[in-house]
Amino acid sequence: MKAVAIIPARLPSTRLPRKILREINGRPMLAHVYEGVRACPDLADVIVATDSEEILGVCQANGWNVRMTSSSQRSGTDRVHEVAETVAADVYVNVQGDEPMVRKEHLDALLGLMWRADVQVGTLKTPCAAEDIDNPNAVKVVTALDGRALYFSRATIPFDRDSSGNIAYFKHLGFYAYRQAALDAFCTWPESQLERSERLEQLRFLDNGVPIHVAETPFDTVGVDTEEDLRRVKQILSSR
């Protein structure tokens, strides 16, 4: 199985300007992402997909594989798809450029799902920390007994109606693996109603009847969207 990881990386960001190039322990965030992904030996290649000349220059200066993509792409998934159209692989892995805590074990778990020929889309979950259970920025996922995602939400799901305190909550980690057909289809479908409501693009797959299989990992991450996220990541990575 040939697997290629693609890191969509754009410079504009509403809540944290230029976050992809913000420094974490003396190095740009993108360096932590690229090297974390590159640590997985089962990946045939790791490619940064960007529409920024500045990010292109950073990648070239560091010897990272990089492809320029159209500035009209609406999402990271669309950017991944553009690269996938010219790079042959059995599986494409999408790791966002604002996930500096990505590690080999995340990719191992994700690729483990894709050895099954029937799995078209895979992603990850981790036990939800207490402080994230009611946090709408921490997306929760509920899965069936066979590992398929039933739903993703910013709300606290499942709902503990009887206040039993015995509910296991899982946080969704935004790493994805796709087969070409699923990625092609995703980029032809319009934004779905559920996707628009939750602002979660993975719901487009579920709305269109494509199952998302979910592997569990004990390794949580902090996706960087704010200055507070950046401070948390700096502290965590400094202590490693």
Secondary structure, DSSP 8 states (H G I E B T S, - for coil): --EEEEEE--S--SSSTTGGG-EETTEEHHHHHHHHHHT-TTEEEEEEEES-HHHHHHHHHHT--EEE--TT--SHHHHHHHHHTTS--SEEEEE-TT-TT--HHHHHHHHHHHTSTT--EEEEEEE--GGGTT-TTS-EEEE-TTSBEEEEESS-SS--TT--S----EEEEEEEEE-HHHHHHHTTS---HHHHHHT-TTHHHHHTT---EEEE-S-------SHHHHHHHHHHHHH-
